[in-house]
Amino acid sequence: MQITGTHFNYYQVCHRKLWLFANGLQMESTSDLVTEGRLIHEYSYKRRSDKFQEIAIDGIKIDYFDAKNKVVHEIKKSNKHEDAHEWQLKYYLYVLKKHAYDGCIGLLEYPKLRKTEEIHLYAEDEKRITEMIKDISRIIKADDCPGKLPLKRCRNCSYFDFCHVGGGD
């Protein structure tokens, strides 16, 4: 299985969510928060689709890539999981570098907060990403679903009902 940006993001947030998603239980389509995020992504930068291209490569899909300036734009609803967003974007930069798009930078954009953060990929990041890819693969291939996180960390998760109401352990 190819590792996607979603896998990489979920790895940072919750290993259980990663395992469930990778093993076919995808709850995003029923989540109002995910729908809100999609709408923010779609309507925050309306003209961007005309200027930048979409890239799908090695399991990742980058919606807005400025090839001329080598910039990956990643739009997020909130900065609640900012660390996960940064690593997802670094993963995109890593995959691009593997495919001869060297020297790219990332812009992590939070339109609702009017905040933009520049993200770079460093040699130590590449080493850590290599380790994370191995761990993500191990988690995805495991026979057993990882345990739940504490309830307070899960309240806005699209898997909340599955994990904490339905007893999906």
VOPANU-327313 format. One line per field, with one value per atom (N, C-alpha, C): residue number from 1; y, x, z; atom name; residue in one letter. Coordinates in steps of 0.001 Angstrom, whole numbers, plus 500000, padded with zeros to 6 digits. Layout:
N
pos: [NUM / ...]
py: [Y / ...]
px: [X / ...]
pz: [Z / ...]
site: [CA / ...]
code: [A / ...]
//
This chain:
169
pos: [1 / 1 / 1 / 2 / 2 / 2 / 3 / 3 / 3 / 4 / 4 / 4 / 5 / 5 / 5 / 6 / 6 / 6 / 7 / 7 / 7 / 8 / 8 / 8 / 9 / 9 / 9 / 10 / 10 / 10 / 11 / 11 / 11 / 12 / 12 / 12 / 13 / 13 / 13 / 14 / 14 / 14 / 15 / 15 / 15 / 16 / 16 / 16 / 17 / 17 / 17 / 18 / 18 / 18 / 19 / 19 / 19 / 20 / 20 / 20 / 21 / 21 / 21 / 22 / 22 / 22 / 23 / 23 / 23 / 24 / 24 / 24 / 25 / 25 / 25 / 26 / 26 / 26 / 27 / 27 / 27 / 28 / 28 / 28 / 29 / 29 / 29 / 30 / 30 / 30 / 31 / 31 / 31 / 32 / 32 / 32 / 33 / 33 / 33 / 34 / 34 / 34 / 35 / 35 / 35 / 36 / 36 / 36 / 37 / 37 / 37 / 38 / 38 / 38 / 39 / 39 / 39 / 40 / 40 / 40 / 41 / 41 / 41 / 42 / 42 / 42 / 43 / 43 / 43 / 44 / 44 / 44 / 45 / 45 / 45 / 46 / 46 / 46 / 47 / 47 / 47 / 48 / 48 / 48 / 49 / 49 / 49 / 50 / 50 / 50 / 51 / 51 / 51 / 52 / 52 / 52 / 53 / 53 / 53 / 54 / 54 / 54 / 55 / 55 / 55 / 56 / 56 / 56 / 57 / 57 / 57 / 58 / 58 / 58 / 59 / 59 / 59 / 60 / 60 / 60 / 61 / 61 / 61 / 62 / 62 / 62 / 63 / 63 / 63 / 64 / 64 / 64 / 65 / 65 / 65 / 66 / 66 / 66 / 67 / 67 / 67 / 68 / 68 / 68 / 69 / 69 / 69 / 70 / 70 / 70 / 71 / 71 / 71 / 72 / 72 / 72 / 73 / 73 / 73 / 74 / 74 / 74 / 75 / 75 / 75 / 76 / 76 / 76 / 77 / 77 / 77 / 78 / 78 / 78 / 79 / 79 / 79 / 80 / 80 / 80 / 81 / 81 / 81 / 82 / 82 / 82 / 83 / 83 / 83 / 84 / 84 / 84 / 85 / 85 / 85 / 86 / 86 / 86 / 87 / 87 / 87 / 88 / 88 / 88 / 89 / 89 / 89 / 90 / 90 / 90 / 91 / 91 / 91 / 92 / 92 / 92 / 93 / 93 / 93 / 94 / 94 / 94 / 95 / 95 / 95 / 96 / 96 / 96 / 97 / 97 / 97 / 98 / 98 / 98 / 99 / 99 / 99 / 100 / 100 / 100 / 101 / 101 / 101 / 102 / 102 / 102 / 103 / 103 / 103 / 104 / 104 / 104 / 105 / 105 / 105 / 106 / 106 / 106 / 107 / 107 / 107 / 108 / 108 / 108 / 109 / 109 / 109 / 110 / 110 / 110 / 111 / 111 / 111 / 112 / 112 / 112 / 113 / 113 / 113 / 114 / 114 / 114 / 115 / 115 / 115 / 116 / 116 / 116 / 117 / 117 / 117 / 118 / 118 / 118 / 119 / 119 / 119 / 120 / 120 / 120 / 121 / 121 / 121 / 122 / 122 / 122 / 123 / 123 / 123 / 124 / 124 / 124 / 125 / 125 / 125 / 126 / 126 / 126 / 127 / 127 / 127 / 128 / 128 / 128 / 129 / 129 / 129 / 130 / 130 / 130 / 131 / 131 / 131 / 132 / 132 / 132 / 133 / 133 / 133 / 134 / 134 / 134 / 135 / 135 / 135 / 136 / 136 / 136 / 137 / 137 / 137 / 138 / 138 / 138 / 139 / 139 / 139 / 140 / 140 / 140 / 141 / 141 / 141 / 142 / 142 / 142 / 143 / 143 / 143 / 144 / 144 / 144 / 145 / 145 / 145 / 146 / 146 / 146 / 147 / 147 / 147 / 148 / 148 / 148 / 149 / 149 / 149 / 150 / 150 / 150 / 151 / 151 / 151 / 152 / 152 / 152 / 153 / 153 / 153 / 154 / 154 / 154 / 155 / 155 / 155 / 156 / 156 / 156 / 157 / 157 / 157 / 158 / 158 / 158 / 159 / 159 / 159 / 160 / 160 / 160 / 161 / 161 / 161 / 162 / 162 / 162 / 163 / 163 / 163 / 164 / 164 / 164 / 165 / 165 / 165 / 166 / 166 / 166 / 167 / 167 / 167 / 168 / 168 / 168 / 169 / 169 / 169]
py: [498816 / 500000 / 501251 / 502195 / 503460 / 504338 / 505041 / 505959 / 507276 / 507739 / 508996 / 510105 / 511305 / 512424 / 512232 / 511660 / 511394 / 510396 / 509324 / 508360 / 509072 / 509900 / 510582 / 511523 / 512230 / 513123 / 512324 / 511270 / 510474 / 509811 / 509451 / 508874 / 509837 / 511113 / 512128 / 512324 / 512159 / 512474 / 511278 / 510106 / 508944 / 507675 / 506745 / 505505 / 504665 / 504750 / 504029 / 504565 / 505885 / 506526 / 506117 / 506089 / 505652 / 504223 / 503327 / 501916 / 501745 / 502387 / 502275 / 502794 / 503962 / 504557 / 503648 / 503175 / 502350 / 500987 / 500540 / 499230 / 499321 / 500439 / 500538 / 501177 / 501562 / 502235 / 503734 / 504369 / 505789 / 506575 / 507368 / 508091 / 509544 / 510001 / 511415 / 511883 / 511004 / 511421 / 511764 / 511324 / 511609 / 512731 / 513322 / 514332 / 515748 / 516511 / 517913 / 518733 / 518380 / 519110 / 518909 / 517697 / 517419 / 518173 / 518193 / 518935 / 520420 / 520964 / 522373 / 522631 / 521726 / 521859 / 521858 / 520992 / 520937 / 522246 / 522803 / 524066 / 525209 / 525247 / 526269 / 526130 / 524890 / 524613 / 525074 / 524795 / 525092 / 526582 / 527311 / 528690 / 529763 / 529375 / 530387 / 531066 / 530306 / 530841 / 530442 / 531081 / 530679 / 530714 / 531675 / 531810 / 530920 / 530269 / 529461 / 528328 / 527751 / 526649 / 527077 / 528338 / 528843 / 528999 / 529335 / 529634 / 528429 / 527524 / 526427 / 525089 / 524107 / 522796 / 521815 / 520778 / 519682 / 518595 / 517997 / 516922 / 515691 / 514547 / 513261 / 512407 / 512028 / 511284 / 510425 / 509176 / 508258 / 508240 / 508265 / 508167 / 509480 / 510559 / 511853 / 512665 / 513571 / 514479 / 515890 / 516711 / 518102 / 518938 / 519655 / 520419 / 521654 / 522332 / 523570 / 523550 / 523359 / 523366 / 524455 / 525392 / 526472 / 525983 / 525390 / 524789 / 525833 / 527013 / 528072 / 528451 / 528618 / 529030 / 527871 / 526657 / 525442 / 525547 / 525897 / 526060 / 525140 / 524376 / 523540 / 524298 / 524499 / 525170 / 524120 / 524105 / 523179 / 524009 / 523839 / 524627 / 523759 / 524308 / 523601 / 524495 / 523867 / 524583 / 525272 / 524555 / 525126 / 524609 / 525223 / 524799 / 523872 / 523200 / 522300 / 521212 / 520657 / 519610 / 520132 / 521294 / 521958 / 521097 / 520370 / 519504 / 518439 / 517870 / 516869 / 517496 / 518723 / 519424 / 519669 / 520084 / 520340 / 519074 / 517953 / 516708 / 516186 / 516394 / 516013 / 516810 / 518096 / 518946 / 518578 / 518281 / 517832 / 516520 / 515658 / 514411 / 514703 / 515668 / 516057 / 516543 / 517368 / 517878 / 516734 / 515775 / 514588 / 513788 / 513542 / 512785 / 513567 / 514862 / 515677 / 515621 / 515691 / 515627 / 514285 / 513212 / 511889 / 511836 / 512735 / 512766 / 513995 / 514408 / 515469 / 516862 / 517071 / 518419 / 518920 / 519100 / 519493 / 520991 / 521373 / 522791 / 523386 / 522543 / 523040 / 523468 / 524395 / 524776 / 524598 / 524615 / 524483 / 525698 / 526000 / 527036 / 526379 / 526375 / 525851 / 527027 / 526969 / 528118 / 527809 / 528731 / 528651 / 529891 / 529846 / 531040 / 531638 / 530801 / 531322 / 532093 / 531710 / 532375 / 533478 / 533556 / 534485 / 534282 / 533014 / 532634 / 531758 / 532013 / 531202 / 530904 / 529657 / 529255 / 528614 / 529026 / 528457 / 527197 / 526125 / 524830 / 524414 / 523947 / 523473 / 522021 / 521330 / 519952 / 519941 / 519477 / 519406 / 517951 / 517734 / 516378 / 515546 / 516146 / 515385 / 515038 / 515886 / 515574 / 514347 / 514274 / 513138 / 511833 / 511848 / 510649 / 510268 / 511258 / 510986 / 510490 / 511054 / 510613 / 509159 / 508776 / 507378 / 506447 / 506845 / 506044 / 506014 / 507154 / 507220 / 506346 / 506322 / 505501 / 504029 / 503586 / 502194 / 501934 / 502889 / 502713 / 502760 / 503648 / 503713 / 502378 / 501828 / 500529 / 499432 / 499447 / 498451 / 498560 / 499773 / 499991 / 499545 / 499936 / 499600 / 498088 / 497383 / 495937 / 495114 / 495728 / 495001 / 494339 / 493187 / 492477 / 493152 / 493804 / 494415 / 495931 / 496490 / 497942 / 498506 / 499582 / 500214 / 500719 / 500913 / 501355 / 502788 / 503144 / 504492 / 505482 / 506721 / 507825 / 508247 / 509042 / 509548 / 510339 / 510221 / 510825 / 512304 / 513072 / 514515 / 514866 / 513968 / 514234 / 513888 / 513291 / 512737 / 513448 / 514401 / 514997 / 515460 / 516009 / 516522 / 515575 / 514356 / 513377 / 512758 / 512512 / 511888 / 510438 / 509847 / 508478 / 508439 / 509587 / 509658 / 508656 / 508661 / 507763 / 506295 / 505981 / 504597 / 504160 / 505006 / 504628 / 504750 / 505777 / 506049 / 505846 / 505782 / 505560 / 504118 / 503657 / 502312 / 501221 / 501578 / 500580 / 499828 / 500470 / 499812 / 499422 / 498795 / 498420 / 496956]
px: [500834 / 500000 / 500881 / 500528 / 501258 / 500802 / 501749 / 501448 / 500970 / 499815 / 499255 / 499499 / 499183 / 499272 / 498326 / 497160 / 496201 / 496776 / 497396 / 498043 / 499075 / 499858 / 500931 / 500372 / 499302 / 498658 / 498069 / 497333 / 496693 / 497730 / 498858 / 499934 / 500345 / 500385 / 500769 / 499675 / 498424 / 497291 / 496874 / 496672 / 496144 / 496403 / 497131 / 497452 / 496202 / 495239 / 493972 / 493244 / 493165 / 492529 / 493237 / 494557 / 495359 / 494982 / 494972 / 494687 / 493280 / 492303 / 490919 / 490769 / 491339 / 491264 / 491925 / 493126 / 493875 / 493237 / 492453 / 491821 / 490349 / 489999 / 488711 / 487573 / 487789 / 486728 / 486980 / 486298 / 486526 / 485287 / 485423 / 484295 / 484203 / 485158 / 485212 / 483972 / 483348 / 482185 / 480975 / 480982 / 479860 / 480167 / 481342 / 481761 / 481481 / 480746 / 480484 / 481774 / 482690 / 483962 / 484815 / 484800 / 485546 / 484908 / 483588 / 482875 / 483219 / 483245 / 483608 / 485028 / 485945 / 487321 / 487412 / 486629 / 486610 / 486099 / 485062 / 484506 / 485506 / 486200 / 487234 / 488315 / 488696 / 489722 / 489256 / 488014 / 487456 / 487232 / 486816 / 486394 / 487345 / 488399 / 489307 / 490160 / 490575 / 491461 / 490899 / 489824 / 489069 / 489882 / 490783 / 491536 / 492774 / 493071 / 494277 / 494256 / 493116 / 493012 / 493440 / 493270 / 493661 / 495176 / 495835 / 497264 / 498156 / 497692 / 498542 / 497996 / 498863 / 498449 / 498255 / 497490 / 497302 / 498304 / 498917 / 499885 / 499459 / 499432 / 499228 / 500440 / 501180 / 502419 / 502706 / 503042 / 503393 / 502387 / 501115 / 500089 / 499683 / 500362 / 499977 / 499250 / 498418 / 497722 / 497870 / 498554 / 498763 / 497811 / 496937 / 495916 / 496474 / 497405 / 497943 / 499465 / 500046 / 501502 / 501894 / 502665 / 503203 / 504545 / 504532 / 505731 / 506804 / 506393 / 507353 / 508196 / 507547 / 508251 / 508547 / 508169 / 508384 / 507779 / 506485 / 505785 / 504559 / 504459 / 503293 / 502414 / 501154 / 500197 / 499311 / 499264 / 498403 / 497477 / 496177 / 495173 / 494534 / 494448 / 493836 / 492816 / 491835 / 490738 / 491194 / 491938 / 492400 / 493806 / 494440 / 495793 / 495803 / 494687 / 494588 / 495662 / 495909 / 496931 / 498058 / 498555 / 499546 / 500779 / 501229 / 502392 / 502119 / 500920 / 500541 / 500484 / 499986 / 499926 / 501332 / 502240 / 503625 / 504274 / 504087 / 504710 / 504067 / 502782 / 502135 / 502741 / 502930 / 503509 / 504972 / 505715 / 507106 / 507146 / 506161 / 506077 / 505856 / 504998 / 504805 / 506119 / 506846 / 508140 / 509129 / 509095 / 509954 / 509662 / 508385 / 507990 / 508370 / 508139 / 508517 / 510023 / 510791 / 512258 / 512693 / 512044 / 512343 / 512081 / 511230 / 510869 / 511441 / 512601 / 513390 / 512782 / 511865 / 511370 / 512116 / 513399 / 514236 / 514111 / 514274 / 514251 / 512877 / 511869 / 510513 / 510347 / 509448 / 509049 / 507541 / 507066 / 505634 / 505079 / 503840 / 503112 / 501895 / 501883 / 500772 / 499855 / 498640 / 497742 / 496491 / 496189 / 494991 / 494150 / 493303 / 492554 / 491662 / 491026 / 490143 / 490935 / 492189 / 493041 / 493889 / 493841 / 494690 / 496156 / 496553 / 497903 / 498517 / 499773 / 500522 / 501885 / 502295 / 503599 / 504410 / 505659 / 506545 / 507193 / 507165 / 507686 / 508822 / 509906 / 511067 / 511343 / 511993 / 512401 / 513912 / 514340 / 515762 / 516211 / 517520 / 518078 / 517593 / 517546 / 517081 / 515598 / 514822 / 513415 / 513292 / 514135 / 514093 / 514380 / 515325 / 515623 / 514422 / 513824 / 512657 / 511483 / 511284 / 510200 / 510400 / 511618 / 511920 / 511509 / 511819 / 511431 / 509911 / 509269 / 507813 / 507126 / 507639 / 507049 / 507062 / 508167 / 508257 / 507238 / 507103 / 506166 / 504721 / 504429 / 503084 / 502736 / 503653 / 503430 / 503190 / 503958 / 503801 / 502405 / 501970 / 500660 / 499544 / 499632 / 498600 / 498472 / 499594 / 499599 / 499277 / 499230 / 498964 / 497596 / 497493 / 496219 / 495229 / 495758 / 494900 / 494914 / 493758 / 493597 / 494258 / 495035 / 495626 / 494545 / 494927 / 493995 / 493530 / 492501 / 491927 / 492800 / 492726 / 493321 / 492337 / 492796 / 491858 / 490720 / 489552 / 488336 / 488496 / 489156 / 489275 / 490054 / 490890 / 491649 / 490860 / 489704 / 488978 / 487672 / 487278 / 485937 / 485583 / 486513 / 486212 / 486637 / 486942 / 487407 / 486217 / 486379 / 485306 / 485059 / 485974 / 485836 / 485327 / 484980 / 484594 / 483493 / 482397 / 481291 / 481715 / 482500 / 482963 / 483779 / 484706 / 485626 / 485026 / 484228 / 483799 / 482325 / 481489 / 480076 / 479704 / 480184 / 479843 / 480688 / 481722 / 482568 / 483445 / 483907 / 484712 / 486102 / 486291 / 487640 / 487859]
pz: [500000 / 500000 / 500000 / 499151 / 499135 / 500288 / 500863 / 501953 / 501347 / 501781 / 501287 / 502304 / 501920 / 502853 / 504027 / 503780 / 504854 / 505845 / 505346 / 506241 / 507117 / 506492 / 507206 / 508265 / 507932 / 508885 / 510055 / 509761 / 510813 / 511719 / 511174 / 511987 / 513098 / 512782 / 513766 / 514821 / 514416 / 515284 / 516145 / 515507 / 516230 / 515417 / 516004 / 515300 / 515050 / 515931 / 515735 / 514499 / 514396 / 513244 / 511950 / 511982 / 510832 / 510448 / 511410 / 511142 / 510575 / 511210 / 510748 / 509321 / 509046 / 507712 / 506676 / 506980 / 506030 / 505805 / 506772 / 506662 / 506250 / 505616 / 504941 / 505709 / 506960 / 507700 / 507611 / 506672 / 506413 / 506798 / 507854 / 508433 / 507970 / 507184 / 506802 / 506069 / 505307 / 504513 / 505384 / 506641 / 507534 / 508521 / 508428 / 509394 / 508903 / 509706 / 509373 / 509402 / 510292 / 510396 / 509143 / 508614 / 507377 / 506219 / 506176 / 505126 / 505202 / 506415 / 506595 / 506091 / 506397 / 505925 / 504406 / 503773 / 502297 / 501707 / 502325 / 501834 / 501996 / 503101 / 503310 / 502252 / 501989 / 500978 / 499606 / 499303 / 497983 / 497740 / 498768 / 498565 / 499078 / 499778 / 500330 / 499265 / 498288 / 497252 / 495893 / 495502 / 494310 / 493021 / 492870 / 491610 / 491547 / 492635 / 492693 / 491675 / 491426 / 490468 / 489072 / 488750 / 487436 / 487318 / 488422 / 488397 / 488671 / 489522 / 489963 / 489487 / 489481 / 488998 / 490144 / 489860 / 490794 / 490424 / 491430 / 491187 / 491976 / 491330 / 491994 / 491671 / 492710 / 492500 / 493738 / 493526 / 494616 / 495760 / 495444 / 496472 / 497115 / 496792 / 497355 / 496301 / 496768 / 495857 / 496406 / 495642 / 496021 / 495188 / 495855 / 495149 / 494461 / 495125 / 494565 / 494594 / 493408 / 493280 / 492297 / 492786 / 491960 / 491421 / 490227 / 489646 / 489352 / 488959 / 488626 / 489838 / 490981 / 492195 / 493148 / 492751 / 493543 / 494934 / 494966 / 496241 / 496282 / 497364 / 497637 / 498624 / 498261 / 499139 / 499777 / 501093 / 501832 / 502712 / 502515 / 503230 / 504303 / 505498 / 506621 / 507308 / 507922 / 508579 / 509856 / 510687 / 511954 / 512236 / 513208 / 513548 / 514764 / 515004 / 516151 / 516114 / 514965 / 514807 / 513922 / 514265 / 513413 / 513157 / 514154 / 513981 / 512916 / 512947 / 511945 / 510558 / 510471 / 509184 / 508642 / 509519 / 509105 / 508567 / 509281 / 508821 / 507547 / 507380 / 506127 / 504980 / 505173 / 504133 / 503885 / 504941 / 504764 / 503979 / 504224 / 503464 / 501987 / 501666 / 500270 / 499662 / 500383 / 499899 / 499704 / 500588 / 500512 / 499236 / 498978 / 497776 / 496517 / 496512 / 495355 / 495110 / 496176 / 496043 / 495443 / 495847 / 495289 / 493790 / 493292 / 491878 / 491173 / 491636 / 490985 / 491083 / 492002 / 492288 / 493528 / 493385 / 494511 / 494769 / 496021 / 496365 / 496568 / 496691 / 496920 / 498378 / 498582 / 499933 / 500044 / 501264 / 501495 / 502205 / 501906 / 502636 / 503266 / 504575 / 505348 / 505645 / 505106 / 505157 / 505974 / 506883 / 507708 / 507418 / 506388 / 505968 / 507061 / 507859 / 508910 / 509969 / 510169 / 511162 / 510539 / 509204 / 508451 / 508822 / 508784 / 509186 / 508091 / 507775 / 506814 / 507416 / 507289 / 507811 / 506692 / 506551 / 505544 / 506115 / 505328 / 505761 / 504822 / 505419 / 504662 / 505017 / 504121 / 504343 / 504548 / 505713 / 506052 / 506064 / 506008 / 505980 / 507162 / 508355 / 509526 / 509414 / 508714 / 508459 / 507565 / 506560 / 505634 / 506366 / 507281 / 508071 / 508927 / 509545 / 510392 / 509553 / 508384 / 507498 / 507096 / 506792 / 506439 / 507578 / 508808 / 509974 / 510137 / 509929 / 510060 / 509023 / 507811 / 506750 / 507173 / 507741 / 508222 / 509317 / 510241 / 511344 / 510859 / 509919 / 509339 / 508689 / 507925 / 507268 / 508301 / 509381 / 510444 / 511067 / 511362 / 511983 / 511047 / 509780 / 508797 / 508621 / 508626 / 508386 / 509630 / 510791 / 512035 / 511993 / 512616 / 512678 / 513619 / 514645 / 515651 / 515555 / 515802 / 515812 / 517069 / 516931 / 518116 / 519071 / 520323 / 521347 / 521138 / 521887 / 521824 / 522578 / 522150 / 522894 / 523976 / 524941 / 525950 / 525297 / 525878 / 525346 / 525008 / 525855 / 525640 / 524374 / 523880 / 522658 / 521404 / 521573 / 520423 / 520079 / 520826 / 520693 / 519278 / 518524 / 517185 / 516066 / 516408 / 515417 / 514690 / 513404 / 512622 / 513060 / 513810 / 514312 / 515757 / 516314 / 517722 / 518075 / 517332 / 517640 / 517553 / 516566 / 516411 / 517626 / 518033 / 519104 / 520502 / 520732 / 522107 / 522388 / 521365 / 521614 / 521276 / 520122 / 519676 / 520283 / 521061 / 521704 / 520751 / 519660 / 518629 / 519057 / 520203 / 520642 / 520493]
site: [N / CA / C / N / CA / C / N / CA / C / N / CA / C / N / CA / C / N / CA / C / N / CA / C / N / CA / C / N / CA / C / N / CA / C / N / CA / C / N / CA / C / N / CA / C / N / CA / C / N / CA / C / N / CA / C / N / CA / C / N / CA / C / N / CA / C / N / CA / C / N / CA / C / N / CA / C / N / CA / C / N / CA / C / N / CA / C / N / CA / C / N / CA / C / N / CA / C / N / CA / C / N / CA / C / N / CA / C / N / CA / C / N / CA / C / N / CA / C / N / CA / C / N / CA / C / N / CA / C / N / CA / C / N / CA / C / N / CA / C / N / CA / C / N / CA / C / N / CA / C / N / CA / C / N / CA / C / N / CA / C / N / CA / C / N / CA / C / N / CA / C / N / CA / C / N / CA / C / N / CA / C / N / CA / C / N / CA / C / N / CA / C / N / CA / C / N / CA / C / N / CA / C / N / CA / C / N / CA / C / N / CA / C / N / CA / C / N / CA / C / N / CA / C / N / CA / C / N / CA / C / N / CA / C / N / CA / C / N / CA / C / N / CA / C / N / CA / C / N / CA / C / N / CA / C / N / CA / C / N / CA / C / N / CA / C / N / CA / C / N / CA / C / N / CA / C / N / CA / C / N / CA / C / N / CA / C / N / CA / C / N / CA / C / N / CA / C / N / CA / C / N / CA / C / N / CA / C / N / CA / C / N / CA / C / N / CA / C / N / CA / C / N / CA / C / N / CA / C / N / CA / C / N / CA / C / N / CA / C / N / CA / C / N / CA / C / N / CA / C / N / CA / C / N / CA / C / N / CA / C / N / CA / C / N / CA / C / N / CA / C / N / CA / C / N / CA / C / N / CA / C / N / CA / C / N / CA / C / N / CA / C / N / CA / C / N / CA / C / N / CA / C / N / CA / C / N / CA / C / N / CA / C / N / CA / C / N / CA / C / N / CA / C / N / CA / C / N / CA / C / N / CA / C / N / CA / C / N / CA / C / N / CA / C / N / CA / C / N / CA / C / N / CA / C / N / CA / C / N / CA / C / N / CA / C / N / CA / C / N / CA / C / N / CA / C / N / CA / C / N / CA / C / N / CA / C / N / CA / C / N / CA / C / N / CA / C / N / CA / C / N / CA / C / N / CA / C / N / CA / C / N / CA / C / N / CA / C / N / CA / C / N / CA / C / N / CA / C / N / CA / C / N / CA / C / N / CA / C / N / CA / C / N / CA / C / N / CA / C / N / CA / C / N / CA / C / N / CA / C / N / CA / C / N / CA / C / N / CA / C / N / CA / C / N / CA / C / N / CA / C / N / CA / C / N / CA / C / N / CA / C]
code: [M / M / M / Q / Q / Q / I / I / I / T / T / T / G / G / G / T / T / T / H / H / H / F / F / F / N / N / N / Y / Y / Y / Y / Y / Y / Q / Q / Q / V / V / V / C / C / C / H / H / H / R / R / R / K / K / K / L / L / L / W / W / W / L / L / L / F / F / F / A / A / A / N / N / N / G / G / G / L / L / L / Q / Q / Q / M / M / M / E / E / E / S / S / S / T / T / T / S / S / S / D / D / D / L / L / L / V / V / V / T / T / T / E / E / E / G / G / G / R / R / R / L / L / L / I / I / I / H / H / H / E / E / E / Y / Y / Y / S / S / S / Y / Y / Y / K / K / K / R / R / R / R / R / R / S / S / S / D / D / D / K / K / K / F / F / F / Q / Q / Q / E / E / E / I / I / I / A / A / A / I / I / I / D / D / D / G / G / G / I / I / I / K / K / K / I / I / I / D / D / D / Y / Y / Y / F / F / F / D / D / D / A / A / A / K / K / K / N / N / N / K / K / K / V / V / V / V / V / V / H / H / H / E / E / E / I / I / I / K / K / K / K / K / K / S / S / S / N / N / N / K / K / K / H / H / H / E / E / E / D / D / D / A / A / A / H / H / H / E / E / E / W / W / W / Q / Q / Q / L / L / L / K / K / K / Y / Y / Y / Y / Y / Y / L / L / L / Y / Y / Y / V / V / V / L / L / L / K / K / K / K / K / K / H / H / H / A / A / A / Y / Y / Y / D / D / D / G / G / G / C / C / C / I / I / I / G / G / G / L / L / L / L / L / L / E / E / E / Y / Y / Y / P / P / P / K / K / K / L / L / L / R / R / R / K / K / K / T / T / T / E / E / E / E / E / E / I / I / I / H / H / H / L / L / L / Y / Y / Y / A / A / A / E / E / E / D / D / D / E / E / E / K / K / K / R / R / R / I / I / I / T / T / T / E / E / E / M / M / M / I / I / I / K / K / K / D / D / D / I / I / I / S / S / S / R / R / R / I / I / I / I / I / I / K / K / K / A / A / A / D / D / D / D / D / D / C / C / C / P / P / P / G / G / G / K / K / K / L / L / L / P / P / P / L / L / L / K / K / K / R / R / R / C / C / C / R / R / R / N / N / N / C / C / C / S / S / S / Y / Y / Y / F / F / F / D / D / D / F / F / F / C / C / C / H / H / H / V / V / V / G / G / G / G / G / G / G / G / G / D / D / D]
//
